[in-house]
Amino acid sequence: MGDFHHDDVPINEEEIEILKQVNRPRALGIMLTVFVAILIIMIGGLVSYYYYNVQKQGSSHEQNIRDNWDDITLTTIDLTNAFDKVTDFTVLFADTKESFQDNLTSTNRSLKDVSYNLQSISGYAFSGNIVISKMAVFVETYIDYLRELQSVIDKGGSSLINNINELDNLDDLNTAMSEAYNKLLITDKDKVITSELSNKLFKMSDGVQEFIQKYLDDKKEKDELNDTEKTAAQAVANKFMQAYTNKDADSMLSYLTDQAKSEFNRGIIEDATEIKSFEITDTRKLNDARIEIDARIKKETPDKGNITEKRKFIMLKKDTGWLIDSWKTV
């Protein structure tokens, strides 16, 4: 066997430290590489999880928008269909089942529910959230329009509308609603909304104005006719009192109904008092055949004293003229 030479020279501390310094960068590099790899994996996982949930929730909210829009579409169809059945202004405030008034209340309730639903998702950030914002604006203008329409109907039902200009606010709100709807359609580039509202909704304001204009025209014609009838009845009362002043009982009888004639006392003309004036203070047409007249009669007694009587004339329509059925003291 050959001789092996082994040099057992000991390694000093300085050489050991040099070896450590040589190996340390290699170990740190490995650790840094492992850390960066883990960090990349974690970030990738978080990003994937985030985008998965965003996409999933975004899709859920888009479906929510579609569901709410379906509610708007359906209730609007019911409302416009009910309006198609309206034949005159009085039908608008008929509060019966499935009437326009009933559908108006139902539509208003549905829109308020939709408004609440949109508010619950309006702060969520996804590609369709601008559509939610525009839809919310449209719903609010729709609600404002229906509120004003209800006010108009209520006033009409109480005969408080005297001029067509009182509907200007309804027309303005209809314009605002139409503009909000158009902006919503323009914004919906991804076609989240799949159905459009009937144009009947935006023409309903014109229809209401037509009904009210006819109502006002009829009311004016009726008022003019009533004034004519009142004037005719007042003329009969004045002629009757003129005959009374002249103490002409036969002429007085000619202005009375058969019932009033049977109750007439001719002795009334023998009254010693003298009629000084006759004044009509109020006239009310109760229906086409009955008018009430309030009057004041001033008399002078033989001793120059003054007496004031208040009487109510009941006038009845007989054939083409008016006759006095009673003229009692009140």
Residue pairs with C-beta under 8 A, 6 or more apart in sequence:
54 126
57 124
57 126
58 126
58 127
58 128
61 121
61 124
61 126
61 128
61 129
61 132
62 126
62 128
62 192
64 117
64 121
65 118
65 128
65 131
65 132
65 135
65 192
65 193
66 192
66 193
66 194
68 114
68 117
68 118
68 135
69 135
69 192
69 193
69 194
69 195
70 195
71 110
71 113
71 114
72 110
72 111
72 114
72 139
72 142
72 197
73 195
73 197
75 106
75 107
75 110
75 111
76 107
76 197
76 198
76 201
77 198
78 103
78 106
78 107
79 100
79 103
79 104
79 106
79 107
79 201
80 198
80 200
80 201
80 204
81 103
82 98
82 99
82 100
82 102
82 103
82 104
83 100
83 200
83 204
83 207
84 200
85 91
85 100
86 92
86 100
86 207
86 211
88 211
88 214
88 215
89 156
89 211
89 212
89 214
89 215
90 215
91 99
91 100
92 100
92 101
92 153
92 156
92 208
92 211
93 101
93 153
93 154
93 156
93 157
94 100
94 101
95 101
95 102
96 102
101 153
104 146
104 149
104 150
104 153
107 146
108 143
108 146
108 147
108 150
111 139
111 142
111 143
111 146
112 143
114 139
115 136
115 139
115 140
115 143
118 132
118 135
118 136
118 139
119 136
121 132
122 129
122 132
122 133
122 136
127 190
128 190
128 192
130 187
131 184
131 187
131 188
131 190
131 192
131 193
134 180
134 183
134 184
134 187
134 188
135 184
135 193
137 180
137 183
137 184
138 177
138 180
138 181
138 183
138 184
141 173
141 176
141 177
141 180
142 177
142 180
144 173
144 176
144 177
145 170
145 173
145 174
145 176
145 177
145 205
148 169
148 170
148 173
149 170
149 204
149 205
149 208
152 161
152 166
152 167
152 170
152 208
152 212
155 161
155 166
156 212
156 215
159 219
161 167
161 212
161 215
161 216
162 216
163 216
164 209
164 212
164 213
164 216
167 205
167 208
167 209
167 212
170 205
170 208
170 209
171 205
171 209
174 202
174 204
174 205
177 202
178 202
181 197
181 202
184 193
185 193
185 196
226 285
229 285
229 291
229 317
229 322
230 283
230 285
230 291
232 321
232 322
233 283
233 291
233 293
233 315
233 322
234 280
234 283
234 293
236 255
236 315
236 321
236 322
236 323
236 324
237 280
237 293
237 295
237 313
237 315
237 324
237 327
238 278
238 280
239 251
239 255
240 252
240 255
240 256
240 324
240 327
241 275
241 278
241 295
241 297
243 249
243 251
243 252
243 255
244 252
244 268
244 269
244 275
245 275
245 278
247 269
248 269
249 264
249 266
249 268
249 269
252 264
252 269
253 261
253 264
255 323
255 324
256 264
256 323
256 324
256 325
257 316
257 318
257 323
257 324
257 325
259 325
260 323
260 324
260 325
260 326
263 326
272 301
272 302
273 299
273 300
273 301
273 302
273 307
274 299
274 300
275 297
275 298
275 299
276 298
276 299
276 300
276 306
277 297
277 298
278 295
278 296
278 297
278 298
279 295
279 296
279 297
279 298
280 293
280 294
280 295
281 294
281 295
281 296
282 293
282 294
283 291
283 292
283 293
283 294
284 291
284 292
284 293
285 291
286 292
288 317
289 316
289 317
290 314
290 315
290 316
290 317
291 315
291 317
291 322
292 312
292 313
292 314
292 315
293 312
293 313
293 315
294 310
294 311
294 312
294 313
294 330
295 310
295 311
295 312
295 313
296 308
296 309
296 310
296 311
297 308
297 309
297 310
297 311
298 306
298 307
298 308
298 309
299 306
299 307
299 308
299 309
300 306
300 307
301 307
309 329
310 329
310 330
311 327
311 328
311 329
311 330
312 326
312 327
312 328
312 330
313 324
313 326
313 327
314 324
314 325
314 326
314 327
315 322
315 323
315 324
315 325
316 322
316 323
316 325
